[in-house]
């Protein structure tokens, strides 16, 4: 019987093992219907974000670009440099700049390429929101001031205890065999850190206890207390100076972000001015190519007519040579048109408008032709004082000095003096609307009544000292901050040397391009005279060879191009000097101001100002930390103050006088019609603009913006004071139809 049972169990075990080994690859589900349309067989895929924003109209509605094959129905859009600057600043939420390699090239060398700043470097492109973001971020001033805000902390806990006790029940019962308790703890605290580092605290602690322990007079009790505590650091963390350091560092970071914004606006203005004058150059280049083409066409037509009629003085070689000259200048016209359209698109990008519409921008201002002179000592002093990069380095030194103060404070041990005073009371109940006149341990007594009677009070006074032996980390931090400070000072010295070299180079370029412009003008005049003389000789008697005439036409075109190229380089040299000495924004008539706040913010600020005006001023006799700023930076040359070099750093540079007209027969640099700059003060216009902004609207975000002066224009040396703006550029002929 036992053997049969063992055999049966063996068969069952074998069957179980076989069944576990033969299972399906896919499980079966009872209610499966076979529809797997909801199944996603991939973890990632390229998707499009769901955003409710429409494309920018200037980008979405851009017309087909102008080209050599698409140039019909073209309308000119005459713009002055002031208008271009105003439009570009109005459309500059994101500050656009031309690549630095483009700004170092000479005018006419290389055609502008499509902008790709945001394509490859979008996260680092400056915007008008950067300063506001820095101010409101984790490292901003308000965040630093928040450490002195009052803090309210409260907590409430209820505990229930129900457990047996290991006690003997025989004899007198002192401890309960089965302990049952209800405990409640409530704590509310208000803390405030003062500027010297003192931590003030005021708290209320209330506890409730209900227990079945024997020998208790009352089953439950309330204990409440009020505590006033002060903890003042005597060494580390003590004093106004070290506690104000984080606030000053936050303010310096904001100032540095303002300088970065000013630098980005300055570079944007350089890009706009360069794009404007490059477009002017390509218009002149197109005009030069037109003149050369028309001259070559006239020569070819005359020779072709003589050659076709069988004239004896024109050979097939000469006719082909004249024809080649025509197609050479025709190719130049096509290249000039192409370069002009690209330069116009570059200016449109700098202005922040669509790449193409029915109009083509045409500069209405002419470049400055007069001799402009700067006093070297004045501009050097101004560059060493007003340069944005130097001011940025000086703020970095101030930052390192404050960080060194904080690091040295960490060398001190932590020694705090602590004082606490406590009022307390106990009762059967915590509080009632009316006093009961009963004190603990009477039933129905109130803890608040017992507390307010002042029968029980406690106090504590002591020192809390913590000293790190060796202080290795703090000493290493001080040494590190000392090295950082020395490095920043060395960088400032090297930067000042670099600025002086850059300003010297800009001054050399200004003088050089003025001389070169005069020389190229004389070369241009001589080349045109030569072409005119040779054409007359060839028409009358053909006393010269055709090679000489055709070569003179090419050299005249090259001389005309070289003249305008050197003239515009002279104007860009003026811009470079203002850029190096930190006065480019003033030169372009641009001021920087904080954007408008909401109307409620101005209302609250007015209340705070009136409150401070009604208070009493107490002169402490000193300020900790020391003053780190000399006040608001003047953006106008009218406000003169002494610089660090001891000489006035502001002032209008000596722009020189217009070159006097020479005696008849003397070659000179004869300028075309050009507007003289209106020499009006733009400061009052800026204040009027700001006053009008502050008077309306209340939903503008706080942000620095660039506000162009309404009456500002590019300064140019001219006699006659204020003159009406006129332009000779209307003589530019588009003439895109190829002959």
Residue, then its C-alpha position, 0 to 999 in steps of 0.5 A: x500500500x505504501x509502495x503504491x502511494x509513493x508511486x502515485x506521488x512520484x507520477x504527480x510530481x513528474x506531471x507538475x514539473x512537465x506542466x511548469x516547463x510547458x507554458x505559452x510564450x504569451x499569457x491569455x487574458x479573459x476579456x481580451x478583444x484584440x484591438x491594440x490601437x492604443x498600444x505605443x511601441x516606441x519610447x521617444x519620437x520627435x514631436x511639436x510643442x503645443x504653443x499658442x503663439x503666432x509667427x512674427x508678422x515681419x517674418x511670416x509676411x516677408x515678400x519674395x527677396x529682390x534679386x537680379x531676376x526679381x527687381x520690378x516695381x521697386x520703391x525707394x525708402x529714403x532713411x536718415x541714420x537717425x531714423x534707422x537708429x530709432x527704428x532699430x532700438x524700437x525693435x530690439x527686445x533681443x539685441x542684434x549685432x553683426x559678427x565681430x569679424x565683419x566689424x573689423x573688415x574694411x567697407x566693401x570687403x566681403x558681402x554680409x552673410x545671413x544672420x545666425x546669432x540665435x541659431x547657434x547661440x540663442x541662450x547667450x544673446x543679450x535682451x532687454x530683460x536680462x537686467x530685470x531677470x538678474x535683479x529678480x533672480x536668486x542672486x538679486x537684491x531683493x533675495x539678499x534683503x530677504x534674510x532680514x525679513x521677519x519669519x513666522x514659524x508654527x507647529x502643532x502636534x497631538x500624541x496618544x499613548x496607550x501602553x502597559x507598564x511593567x509595575x507591581x500592582x501590590x501595595x500602594x499604587x504609584x504608577x498606573x499598570x495601563x498608561x493612557x495619555x493625551x499630549x498636545x504641543x503647540x509652538x508659534x514663533x516670530x523671528x527677525x534678524x537685525x542688520x548687526x546680526x542679532x537674532x530676535x525671537x518671540x515665541x509662545x509654547x503651549x502644552x496639554x497633558x491628560x493622563x491616568x497616572x495616580x497621585x495627580x491633582x487634576x486629570x489634565x493640565x495646560x502649560x503655556x509660556x511666552x519667551x523673548x530671546x536675543x542671540x547676538x554674534x560677538x565675533x563671526x557674523x557680527x556687525x553691520x558691515x559683514x551682514x550688508x556684504x551679500x546685499x552689496x554683492x547683489x547690487x554689484x551684480x545688478x550694476x554689472x548686468x547694466x554694464x553688459x546691457x550698455x555694451x550690447x546696445x553700444x555694439x548694436x549701434x556700431x552694427x547699425x551704423x556700419x550697416x548703414x554706411x556699407x549700404x551707402x558705399x554699395x549705392x556709390x559702388x553701383x553708381x560707379x559701375x553704371x558710369x563705367x558700363x555706360x562709358x564702355x558701352x558708348x565706346x563699343x557702339x562707336x567702334x562697332x558702328x565703324x567696324x560694321x561699316x568697313x571703316x579702315x581704322x577699327x579692326x576686329x580685335x579692337x571691336x572685340x576688345x571694346x566689347x569685352x570692356x563693356x561686358x566687364x563693366x556689365x558684370x561689375x554692375x550685376x555684382x554691385x546690385x547683388x552686393x547692394x541687395x545683400x547690404x540692404x538686407x543686412x541693414x533691415x536685420x539690424x533694424x529688426x524689420x522684414x527682410x523684404x517688402x515692396x521698398x528698398x532702403x536708400x540712405x539719405x544722409x551723406x558721410x562726414x567730409x570735414x576734418x574732425x580732431x580730438x584732443x588726445x589728453x581729453x579722449x584718453x582721460x575720457x576712455x579710462x573713465x567712461x569705458x564700459x569695460x573698465x567700469x565692469x572691471x572696477x565693479x569686479x574689484x569692488x566685488x572681490x574686496x567685499x568677498x574678502x571682507x566676508x572671508x576674513x570674518x569667517x576666521x573669527x570663532x563663533x561666539x554668541x551671547x544668548x539672553x532669554x526671558x520666559x513668562x509661564x502659567x499652568x491651569x486646568x484650562x488654557x483660556x476663557x473669555x472671562x477671568x475665573x479668579x482661580x489658580x492652579x491646582x484648583x479645578x477650572x483654573x486658567x493657564x492664561x490667568x496664571x501667566x498674566x498674573x506674573x507669578x512665575x518667570x524664568x530667565x537664561x543668560x549664557x555664551x555659545x562658543x564654537x571654535x574650529x581648531x586650525x581653521x584651515x578652510x577659512x584661511x584657505x578661503x581668505x588666501x583664495x579671495x586675496x589672489x582673486x582680488x590681486x588678479x582682478x587688479x592686474x586685469x584692470x591694469x592690463x585692460x587700461x593699457x589695452x584701452x589706451x592702445x585701442x584708442x591710439x589705434x583708432x586715433x591713428x586710423x582717423x588721421x590716416x583715413x582723412x589723409x588717404x581720403x584726400x589722396x584718393x579724391x585727387x586720384x579720382x579727379x585725375x582719373x576722371x580728367x584722364x578719361x575725358x581727355x583720352x575720349x576727346x582725343x580718340x573721338x577727334x583724331x584717334x591719336x591714342x591706342x584703344x588699350x590706353x582708353x579702356x585702361x583709363x576707364x577701368x582705373x577711373x572706376x577703381x579710383x572712384x570706388x577707392x575714394x568712397x571706400x576710404x571716405x566711409x572708413x574715415x566715418x567709421x573711424x570716428x565711430x570707433x573713437x567714440x566707441x573706445x572712449x565710451x561716448x558712442x551712445x551720446x554720439x548717437x543720441x541714445x540714452x538708457x533708462x529703466x522701463x516703466x513700473x506699474x502705477x501701483x508701484x509708483x503709488x507705494x513708493x510715494x507713500x514710502x518717500x512721504x513716510x521717510x520724509x516725516x521721520x527724523x534723520x539720525x547721522x551715525x557719522x559713518x557708513x558700513x561698508x564704505x561707499x562703493x559707488x560715486x552715484x549715477x553715471x552721466x550719459x551726457x557730456x554736458x555734466x562735467x565732473x572730475x575723473x580719477x585722473x583729476x581732470x574733467x572727463x566729459x566735454x565736447x571734443x574739438x571737432x575742427x572746422x570745415x576745410x576752407x574753399x581753395x583758390x580756383x585751380x587748386x584740387x581739393x576734397x569737394x564734398x557733395x551736398x550733405x546735412x549739417x548736424x543740429x547742435x541741440x541739447x538732447x537732455x531736455x528731450x530725454x527728460x520730457x520723454x521720460x516724463x511722458x512715459x511715467x504719466x501713463x500706462x501701468x502694466x509695463x514690466x520693469x526692464x531697462x530700455x534704450x530711448x533715442x533722443x528725438x532731436x539727436x543726429x550724427x555730429x559733423x563739423x560744419x559751418x553755419x550752425x543748424x541747417x536743414x537736412x538735405x541729401x544728394x543721394x536722390x541721384x542714385x539710379x536703381x536701373x536694375x534692367x540689364x542692357 
